[in-house]
Amino acid sequence: LLALFATEYVAGPRQGWRWLKTMFLAMMPLVPVTFFVGGPGALFVLSNFWHVTTFTAVSGATSAALAAAWHRRSWEALLLIAIGFLTIAFALHDVLMKAGWIPDDRINMLMYAAAPLFLGLGWLLTDRFIRTLEEVETLNRELEARVAEKSAALEANYSRLAQAEKLHALAEERQRLMRDMH
């Protein structure tokens, strides 16, 4: 779910990453279903399978973030890339350890990637929220200024119109008096 969020956050609505988003959405219900159907006997095999799949998913999300960062040159995308690479490194350690390619030190590193991921995403969301709030406040101030300007213009026009009506009424009264006198 976090990889889906990161991809959506950085890549946006671009169609090029639809396959990756679809893969993330398909993984969410499949993981618990496979563990339930596989039972306790398949726990080791399924755990290895989902470690490799998670590794692939995070690698894809990091690639999406890298592509977006390349086009946008934004610090947000670069932060997500750094977190993604950290997660990839931790996941790779776990996959290689479970496969027996590196010594089994009994420490699964992938769970330690959650803290930087949550902190980084929280920071990005908070920063985006603050910027949006500041933008809304600026737009409100501009709108209030425009409303005040239009109100002043309307009041000036109303005053001119009232003055013109008074002058018109006086002119009509003068003409009536002039007609009555002649």
Protein Blocks (a to p, Z undefined) as FASTA:
>chain_A
ZZmmmmmmmnomafklmmmmmmmmmmmmmmmmmmmmnommlmmmmmmmmmmmmmmmmmmm
mmmmmmmmmmnopaklmmmmmmmmmmmmmmmmmmmmmnopaccehiafklmmmmmmmmmm
mmmmmmmmmmmmmmmmmmmmmmmmmmmmmmmmmmmmmmmmmmmmmmmmmmmmmmmmmmmm
ZZ
